[in-house]
Amino acid sequence: MLVREKNIKGFNVLELIVVLTIVGIISAVAYPNFSEWTKERQVRAGATKVKSFMKNIHSQTEKGMFAYVQVIFENDSERLQLTSKGMTMQDLASLINDGNSDWNQLPEGRCDTLDDNYWSTDNADDDDDIKNFVYTISLEDVTTNFDGDGAVCFARNGKFFEASFGAFDSGSAVPFQYVYVCRRASTPAGVCLVPNGDAVEKEEATILIPHLRAVNFGRFGNFSISKFKSDIDDAGNYDGGTWIE
């Protein structure tokens, strides 16, 4: 019995060109959206890590592990690094009860970043339990609004709330109550080019930075993340913006 030969053939050149053209058009449309989604994801993840880091060490004051804690921000051309430190109730009481201590004589220096023997965690042995509550994280994809270092400090029930001399100090060691987070690759200067200012009505300069976040905090913790949303009019011009959580 004769078997009919199957008529099998592949794509011709014209069909192949049409398919490649369609794939190219789809890729051209989809890639910018995917790229923006990736950038947005990096900033969102970085801001979440900053918020979680600060919230975790602050929670140790409420749990009684520490009476006073510090979060140090160190930012350079390669990474944003956060480090936590803590002071036990016993060590804090010693400082408060010593009338000659810098704690009482120089209150603006309470959130010190220079003295390696100031914090209980600096002096603890490696096998001391309090060492387990001290962390360091490095974030390479994001940066913040200052170059160098700065620190903010919290105490149980909001009794003390200070900043170190530097980026977080809004005057007399009173902290700015937020820190900006943006993509490192989108900032030629290596920092988010946003000046310090009011934590609610932040500056219009934020329009220059896509995917900008602000990690907010206060004396009693109250950690949250805000996102800046630009308002563009019908002509495509910047018409201000709003911060949303």
N, C-alpha and C positions, 0 to 999 in steps of 0.2 A: 504493500500500500504506500502510495506516495504521500509524504507529509509536506503540507504547504510551508514554505519558508517564511518565517516571520519577517515582517518589514521593520527592522530596528534601525533607528538612526539617532544621532545626537543633535545638539544644538548647532544651528548654522551660525555664521559670523554675525549676521544681523540680530538674531535672537540673543546672542551673547552680549552684544553691545547694549541692547535694550535692558537686559537684566543688570549689567554693571552700572548703567546710567541710573536705574531706579535705586540700586543699593547706594550709589554715591549721593543721590538726593536725600534719601532717608538718613544717611550718616551725617550729612551736612546740617540737616535740621536737628537731629537728635544730639549731636556732640556738644554744642554750646549749652544745651539744657543739662546734659550729664555733667559737664565741666563745672557749671555753676552749682549744681547739686553737691558735687564733691567738695567744692570750696566752702559752701555753707555748712556741710557736715563737719569739716575740720574745725571751723570756728565754734560750732555748737558743741562739739565734743570737748574742745579745749576749755570753753567756759564752764561746762559741766564739771570737768575735773578740778578746776580752780575752786568752784563753789563747794564741791564735795570735800576737798582737802581742808578748806577753812572750816566747814561745818563739823567735820569729824574731830578736829582738835578742839574746837570750841565746846563740843559736847562733853569733853573730858572734864571741863570745869563744873558742869552740872552733875556729872556722875561722881565728883569728888576726887578723881585721880589727881587733878591739878587745881590750884587756886587761881593761877594766872598763866596764860598761854600766849605764845607769839607765833605769827606766820611771817616768815621772811620771803620777800620776792627779790630774786636776782636775775636781771635781764641783760643779756649781751647779744652780740651779733649771731650767735649760734643757737641759743636756747633760752627759754624762760624756766627758771628753777624755783620751786617752792620748798621751804624747809620749816618744820614746826619745832618748837621748843616749849618746855613747861616748867613751872615752879610749884613745888608742893606747898601745902598750907603751912607746914612748919617753917620752911624757908621764908615764905612771904611774911609770916607773923614776926620772924626775927628782924626783917627789914623795917616793918611798920613800927615795931616797938623800940627800935634804935633811933633815937633822936638825931644822931650824927650821921646816919646813913644817907647816901645819895637819894634813896627812895623818898625821904622826907625833905632833904635839902634841895634836891634838883628833880622835882616831879616830872619835868618835861623830858628827863632822860630815863624814865622808867621802862620804856620799850626799847632798851639798849640793844644794838646789834654788834657792838665792838668787844665787849667784855666776855671772854670765853668762860669765866667762872661765875657769871651772874645767874645763870639758869640752873635749876636742879638737874636737868637732863644733861648739862655739860659735865657735871661732876659725878654723875652716876656711873657705877661699874657696868660692864657689858652684860652681866647677868642680872642686873637690877630690873625689876618688872617695869619700871617707868620707861625704860628704853624701848619697850615694845609699843609705846604710844607716840613715838617720835618718827617722823617720816620725811623723805625727800622725794620729790617727783620732778622730772625734766620734761618739758614740752617743746618740741622742735618745730612744730607746724604753726604755732601761734606766738604772738608777742603782746606787749602791753604798751601803755602810753608813756613809759619812761625808760631811760637807759641807766643802768646801775642798780642800786638796791634800795629797798624800803621795807618797812615792817609795820604791822598793826597788831595790837595786843588786846586781849579780852580777859575779863575776870568773871567769876561766878556771880550770877544775878545782876550783871552789868555794873558792879561796884567801881571797877576801873575800866577805862577804855581810852587807850592812847596810841599814838603813832611814833615811830622813830624819827629822828631828824632825816629829812629827805622827801621822797616822792609822795608819801601818804600824809605828810604834815601840812595841814591847812593853816597852821598858826598856833603857837603855844602847845604843840604836840596833840592838837585836836585832829583826829583823822578825817581825811576825805572818806566818805562812806560808800565808795565804789571803786572798782578798778576796771579798765577797759581791756577787752580781748579782741584781737583781729588776726587775720592771716599774716604770717611773717613775709611770705612771698609777694604780697600786695603792697608792701610798705618799703620803698627804696631806702628810707632812713633807718629801717630796722625797728621802728616803734610806731604805734598807732598815733598819727599826727592829730591828736585831740587835746586841747588845753584842759586843765582842771577847771572845775566850776561846780555849779549846783547839780546835785545828784538827780533831780527830777527834770529840770529844764536844761538838758545838756545842749552843747553848742551846735550851731548849724555846720560847723566844720566837719561834723561826722559824715556829711554827704560825700566827702572825699574818700571814705573808707567803706568798701562793700562788706556786707555780712558782719557788721560791727555788733558786739555784745558788750554789756556792762554787768559785772557781777556786783550786786548790791549787798550791803551788810550794815549792821548798826550795833549799838551798845549791847543789846540783848541778843545779838545774832541776827535773826530775821533775814536769812540769806535768800536771795532770789536772783534771777537772771532776766535782764531786759534786752530786747532786740530793737535796733533803730530801723524804722521803716521810712524811706524817703517818699515824699509826696511830689509827684510829677504832674504838671498841668497838661492840658490838651496839646499845647505846642511843644511839649517835651522838655520844658524848663523846670528846674528845681523850685519847688514852692514850699520849702520847709520840710518838716518831718515829725514823726512822733515816736515815742518809746513805748513798746508794748511788752508785756510779760507772757 
